[in-house]
Amino acid sequence: MKTIAALQTLVTAASLDIEPTAAELDAIDLEMPLIRAEVELLDAQIMTIDRPANELDARRVRRAGNRVLAARRDLANRADVAHSDGAA
């Protein structure tokens, strides 16, 4: 009986042990207000899952959704400003 062996080198955890670059960390910092707003919206939606939504819950979800939209707008505007600065 023949043994079966892998023909490729093994993939080790060391190859996955890479720290994020400074640029990646900067991108995360730039997106953090949007991430926080999305988490807040998710929290508001989760609170209404197991019970009927009352007026206060609906207002909380609506306001959290508005904060997500505002954070997306701000992020898009910053990206546009960064692109226009580089093009000039």
C-alpha positions in Angstrom: 0.0 0.0 0.0 1.3 3.4 -0.9 1.1 6.4 1.4 -0.4 9.6 0.1 1.7 12.7 0.7 1.1 16.3 -0.1 3.1 17.6 -3.0 2.9 21.2 -1.9 4.5 22.9 1.1 2.4 23.1 4.3 0.6 26.3 5.1 1.5 27.3 8.6 0.0 29.8 11.1 3.2 31.8 10.7 2.1 32.8 7.2 -1.1 34.2 8.6 0.5 36.0 11.5 0.7 39.4 9.8 0.0 42.7 11.4 -2.0 45.4 9.6 -0.1 48.1 7.9 -0.2 51.7 8.9 -2.3 52.5 5.9 -4.8 49.7 6.8 -5.1 51.1 10.4 -5.6 54.6 9.0 -8.4 53.3 6.8 -10.1 51.7 9.8 -9.8 54.9 11.8 -11.3 56.8 8.9 -14.3 54.4 8.8 -14.7 54.1 12.6 -17.6 56.7 12.8 -19.5 54.6 10.2 -18.8 51.4 12.0 -20.0 52.8 15.3 -23.2 54.2 13.7 -23.9 50.8 12.1 -23.4 49.0 15.4 -25.8 51.5 17.1 -28.4 50.8 14.3 -28.0 47.0 14.8 -28.4 47.4 18.6 -31.6 49.4 18.0 -32.9 46.8 15.6 -32.0 43.9 17.9 -34.0 45.5 20.7 -37.1 45.4 18.6 -36.8 41.7 17.5 -38.5 40.0 20.4 -41.3 42.5 21.1 -43.6 44.8 19.1 -41.9 48.1 18.3 -43.5 51.0 20.1 -43.1 54.7 19.1 -39.9 55.1 21.1 -38.3 52.1 19.4 -39.3 53.2 16.0 -37.8 56.6 16.7 -34.6 55.0 18.0 -34.2 52.9 14.9 -35.0 55.8 12.6 -32.4 58.1 14.3 -29.8 55.4 14.2 -30.5 54.9 10.5 -30.1 58.6 10.0 -26.7 58.5 11.8 -25.6 55.7 9.5 -26.6 57.7 6.4 -24.8 60.8 7.8 -21.6 58.8 8.5 -21.7 57.3 5.0 -22.1 60.8 3.5 -19.3 62.2 5.5 -17.0 59.2 4.6 -17.9 59.6 0.9 -17.2 63.4 1.1 -13.8 62.8 2.7 -13.0 60.3 0.0 -14.0 62.8 -2.7 -11.9 65.5 -1.1 -8.9 63.2 -0.9 -9.3 62.3 -4.6 -9.7 65.9 -5.7 -6.6 66.9 -3.7 -4.5 64.3 -5.3 -5.7 65.2 -8.8 -5.0 68.9 -8.5 
